[in-house]
Structure formats: structure tokens, C-alpha cells
Amino acid sequence: MHRLLVLLAVAVVVGPVVAADPPKAAPKTPPELGRVPFLRDYAAAVDQAMKDKKPLFVLFDEVPG
């Protein structure tokens, strides 16, 4: 009886984890549609701004979901 309860407890805890769908890949970033080429890598943008001696504009945009 004890083994049955342990097996049932394991099935309840592990079952949903095993049956869950694998995580989906992140959606591909759409191409920029304007004349300004925005960078998405902060370190690369800082390096480029310092090289070009231009200010850096950083936009934090919350994506719902």
C-alpha cells in the first residue's frame, strides 16, 4: 500500500512536467522598415556610438505577453 501511494505521488508531481510541451523558439526579429538602422545589442551599440562620436539613444519597450 505504501508503494502505491509513493508511485501515485510521483505520478502526480512528475506527470505534468513530462507531458508539458517543449518551449517554443523565440519569434524571428522582423526587419527594420525605416532609414535608421537600430541595433538590438547594447554593447555593440555603445561601441558604435563611441566610434562614431555620436550620442546613444536607448529605448526600453515593453512587449506584452
N, C-alpha and C positions, 0 to 999 in steps of 0.2 A: 504494500500500500504506500509506503514511504517513497519507493522508487517511482511509482506512478505520479505522485504529487510533484516530485522533483522534475520529472520529464514534462509534465504539464506546465509547470512554472517556466521551464526553459523554452518550451514551445511558444508560450505567450510572450516572453521577452524577446526572443531571437526571431520569431516568425515574421513580424512586420519589418524588421531590419533586412532580412534576407529577401523578402518579397518586394521591397521598395524598388522603384525604377532607378536606374543609374542617373547621375546628374547629367543634364544636357550641356552641350558645349555653349559657350558664350556666343551671342549673335555677332556676326561679322560687322565691323565698323563700316557704316556707309561712307561713300566718298564725299569730300567737301564740295559744295556747289558754288562757292564764291571765289573771288580773286585772291583772298587772303589764305595762305596755307597754314592752318592751325596745327600745332604739334600736340600730341597726347602724352608724350613722355616729358615729365617735368625737368629732369636732369638734362636732357638733350635741349630743351627749350632755353634753360638758363645758359648753357654753353653757347648756343647760337646767339642769344641776346648779348652776351659778353663779347663774343667775337665780332658781331656787327655794331657794337657800341650803341644799342638801342634799348629802350625800356621793355620790360616784360609785363604783359597783361595776362593775369591768371583769372580764369572763370571757373567757379565751383558750381556745377549744375547738378541738382538732384534729379535722378531718374526714378520715376515711380515704379514700384514693382517689388 
